[in-house]
Each structure stands twice: as structure tokens, then as C-alpha cells.
Amino acid sequence: METMRLRRKQNPDVYRAESVDACVRGRKMVPRDAVQVTSLSELTIPLRRLAHLNVLAEAAVWRAWSIAEAIWFVTGATNLELSRECGRPVLQMRVYNQEGTLQEALTCVQTPASVWERLDVR
């Protein structure tokens, strides 16, 4: 547990990216055989714009996966208020298609067993 705290303090973007990856894979938000996209140049123009806007405006990290022409683009930002309230990490997630259209917005909380679950926020 101490290693995780140190990692968060030293490089919060890496920790957030790892959390988004774990949430996406754990919740099966993308197909299992999708390949991770690591470069902006591999994204469509609308997704490049989203990557810049989300990172600048919301301090979110982006992650993307693809199979052939299909791209799943996900942004994730830590929700500090809900994290404090729940006593566990909480992510605000948004999933977009290759055209940059929002497909789903959800809030996920990490359980004590390090599994990500959807959190109903009212």
C-alpha cells in the first residue's frame, strides 16, 4: 500500500493512467483483443482534439484501444470530493467512439479488493 501512495505523490498522471487502464479492463469496457493506442498520431482528428481538451480542461488522462477501424477512447479524472467521501479512489470516466461522440459517462470506485465498480451518483 505504501508503494501506491508514493507512486501517486511522485507521478499522479501515471497512477491515474494505470487506474483508468485497470477500470476499463476490469469493467470490460473494450473488447479483450483490442490493442492499446499510445500515440496521438494514431487517433482520429476528433479524438486528438478531445485528448487535448480533456487533459487541459479537466486534468484527465486519456487512453485508447483499437481493433481495425474501431477506436475506444476513454478519459479518466480523479474525483477528489467523492474519493474523500467514499474513502477510496473514485474516477470520472467518459467513453467515446472514433468520431469523438460520447458513448458513456460513468463514475467508478475502487473497492478494498482493488476491483473497480460503477458508483451511482445522484
C-alpha positions as CSV (number, residue, x, y, z in Angstrom):
1,M,0.0,0.0,0.0
2,E,2.9,2.4,0.8
3,T,4.2,1.9,-2.8
4,M,0.9,3.0,-4.2
5,R,0.9,6.2,-2.0
6,L,4.5,7.0,-3.1
7,R,3.6,6.5,-6.8
8,R,0.6,8.8,-6.5
9,K,2.7,11.5,-4.9
10,Q,5.7,11.2,-7.3
11,N,3.7,10.9,-10.6
12,P,-0.1,11.3,-10.3
13,D,-0.6,11.1,-14.0
14,V,1.0,7.6,-14.2
15,Y,-1.1,6.4,-11.3
16,R,-4.3,7.9,-12.9
17,A,-3.5,6.2,-16.2
18,E,-2.9,2.9,-14.5
19,S,-6.2,3.3,-12.7
20,V,-8.1,4.1,-15.9
21,D,-6.5,1.0,-17.6
22,A,-7.5,-1.2,-14.6
23,C,-11.0,0.2,-14.6
24,V,-11.5,-0.2,-18.3
25,R,-10.2,-3.7,-18.4
26,G,-11.9,-4.8,-15.2
27,R,-15.3,-3.4,-16.3
28,K,-14.8,-4.9,-19.8
29,M,-15.4,-1.5,-21.4
30,V,-13.4,-2.5,-24.5
31,P,-13.0,-5.9,-26.2
32,R,-10.4,-8.1,-24.8
33,D,-8.4,-8.3,-28.1
34,A,-8.3,-4.5,-28.6
35,V,-4.8,-3.1,-28.8
36,Q,-3.8,-0.1,-26.8
37,V,-3.1,3.1,-28.8
38,T,-0.2,5.1,-27.4
39,S,0.3,7.9,-29.8
40,L,-1.9,10.9,-30.7
41,S,-1.0,10.3,-34.3
42,E,-2.9,7.0,-34.2
43,L,-6.1,8.8,-33.2
44,T,-8.7,10.4,-35.5
45,I,-8.7,14.2,-35.6
46,P,-11.8,14.5,-33.4
47,L,-10.1,12.2,-30.8
48,R,-6.9,14.3,-30.9
49,R,-9.0,17.4,-30.1
50,L,-10.6,15.5,-27.2
51,A,-7.3,14.4,-25.9
52,H,-6.0,18.0,-25.8
53,L,-9.2,19.4,-24.4
54,N,-9.7,16.8,-21.6
55,V,-6.1,16.9,-20.4
56,L,-6.0,20.7,-20.3
57,A,-9.5,21.4,-19.1
58,E,-10.2,18.6,-16.7
59,A,-6.7,17.3,-15.7
60,A,-7.8,14.0,-17.2
61,V,-5.7,11.3,-18.7
62,W,-6.7,9.6,-22.0
63,R,-6.4,6.0,-23.0
64,A,-7.4,4.4,-26.3
65,W,-7.7,1.0,-27.8
66,S,-8.4,-0.1,-31.3
67,I,-9.4,-3.1,-33.4
68,A,-9.2,-2.4,-37.2
69,E,-11.0,0.9,-37.8
70,A,-12.8,1.0,-34.4
71,I,-11.3,3.0,-31.6
72,W,-12.5,3.2,-28.0
73,F,-11.2,6.5,-26.5
74,V,-11.5,6.9,-22.7
75,T,-10.8,9.8,-20.4
76,G,-10.5,9.5,-16.7
77,A,-10.2,12.1,-14.0
78,T,-9.9,11.6,-10.3
79,N,-12.9,13.0,-8.4
80,L,-11.3,14.1,-5.1
81,E,-14.5,15.1,-3.4
82,L,-16.1,11.7,-4.0
83,S,-12.8,9.9,-3.2
84,R,-12.8,11.6,0.2
85,E,-16.4,10.9,0.8
86,C,-16.0,7.2,-0.1
87,G,-12.6,6.8,1.5
88,R,-11.5,5.1,-1.8
89,P,-10.3,6.2,-5.2
90,V,-13.1,7.5,-7.5
91,L,-12.7,8.1,-11.3
92,Q,-15.0,10.1,-13.6
93,M,-14.8,8.2,-16.8
94,R,-16.0,9.1,-20.3
95,V,-16.0,6.7,-23.3
96,Y,-16.0,8.0,-26.9
97,N,-16.1,6.3,-30.3
98,Q,-13.7,7.0,-33.2
99,E,-15.8,10.0,-34.3
100,G,-15.5,11.6,-30.9
101,T,-19.1,11.0,-29.9
102,L,-19.7,10.4,-26.2
103,Q,-20.9,6.8,-25.7
104,E,-21.0,6.6,-21.9
105,A,-20.2,8.7,-18.9
106,L,-19.8,6.9,-15.6
107,T,-18.3,7.1,-12.1
108,C,-16.2,4.2,-10.8
109,V,-15.0,3.5,-7.3
110,Q,-12.2,1.1,-6.4
111,T,-13.2,-1.5,-3.8
112,P,-11.0,-2.7,-1.0
113,A,-10.2,-5.7,-3.2
114,S,-8.8,-3.3,-5.9
115,V,-11.8,-4.0,-8.2
116,W,-13.4,-1.1,-10.0
117,E,-17.2,-0.9,-9.6
118,R,-19.7,1.6,-11.0
119,L,-20.8,4.2,-8.4
120,D,-24.3,5.5,-8.6
121,V,-24.0,9.3,-8.2
122,R,-27.2,11.2,-7.6
